């Protein structure tokens, strides 16, 4: 049986993705953000929502600022959907794992093909 915070996190992930897709009207966010993961504290008081920002003309920092300002709205929209006594405080964070994975793939490809890896290009 899954632990309750994990179930709540999975539910928040689904519902937050739906809210961002269907109810946030800001053009800097619409269609550009994907919810990749949610972590909830054991006492269910805080939730970190990790998002991936797809290629956009809007800088990532601006997208995160918009999401953070929309957090109270998203939380209010989550309340009836989650059916919890207390809805966790939410915070949006950037999930850059897709970009890091692509960078590692590129470095591995260069190594396999014998191409030189330039300074500052080594994996961290």
PEFENJO-V516239 format. One record per run of one state. SS is the DSSP state (H for helix, E for strand, L for the rest). FROM is the first residue (numbers start at 1). TO is the last residue. If there is no record, write none. Layout:
[[SS/FROM/TO] [SS/FROM/TO]]
This chain:
[[L/1/3] [H/4/22] [L/23/32] [E/33/40] [L/41/45] [E/46/53] [L/54/59] [H/60/82] [L/83/88] [E/89/94] [L/95/96] [H/97/112] [L/113/124]]
